[in-house]
Amino acid sequence: ANSPQRPPVEQDFVRDLPHVRWLDYCEIAYFVSHHAARTNMSRVVEILADVTAEQAEAKFRALRAVRPAFVYRRNSSFERPSAAEFLL
């Protein structure tokens, strides 16, 4: 559990998400702690507004690369996997 005595770290956010053994969620997403959202959302918005187009495009590229791990598709295979193959 996240202690109010320390700032949150990546493990506080991702420990219960799928594929954490091989997927760095910080490459595909921005995390906002519950505390930050409740107490200082204006600062969160400021930080997100400062994200450059290049930084956003890098996140989108990384997200597209891992999309098959989260999407079910008919006729998938180990060569062209979808979420089912990632569970195996």
N, C-alpha and C positions, 0 to 999 in steps of 0.2 A: 504494500500500500504506500501511497505517496504521503510522506510526512510534511506537515505544514512548515516544519523547521528548515527544509531545504528546497531549493528549486527543483522542478521535475526534470528528469533525465529521459533519454530516448526509451530506455527499458520500461519506464512507467507507462508509456503509450503503447508499445508494440508487443509486449509479452504475451498477450492473448490473441494476437492476429495470426492468420494462417501464413505459412511459408517463411517464418522468421529465420529459419536456418540458412536460407539462401537469398532472401529478398531484403534489401536495405530500404525500408519504408521512407527514410528521409530523402532518398533519391526521387521518390515519386509523389510525395505529399508534404504538406505543411501541417504540423501538429500544433494545436492550441490547447493548453491545459484548461480544465474546467474552471480552475481558479482564475486564470487570465481572462477567460470568456466572461465570467461573472463580475470581475472587479475592474478590468481595464481593457474592455473590448475596443475602445477607441485607439489604444496603442497597437493592438493586434492589427487593426485595419490600416494604421499608418505603416506598419512593417510590411504588410502585404502590398500596399500601394507602392512601396519602394522596390518591389521585385521588378527587375528589368525584363524586357521582352526576351532577351537571351536566356536568362535564368528560367523563365516560364517555359520557353521552348525546350530547354533541357529536361524539365520535369515531364512535359508532354511526350518527348521522345522516350524517356525511361518508362513512362506509364504504358505507352504503346507496346514496348518490348515485352512487358510482363502481362499484358492483357489476356493472353491465352490461359494463364493460370487461374483466371477468375470467370471465364466465360465458357459455358457449355455449348458445344457445336456438334451437329450430326456429322458422321463420317470422319471423326477425328482419329488420329493414329499417333504412334510414338514419334513419327517423323513430322507430323503436323498436329501437335497436341492441343487439347482443350483442358478445362478444369479437371475432368475425370482422370486424365493421365497424370496430372500433377498430384493427385491423391494416392496413386498407386505406388 
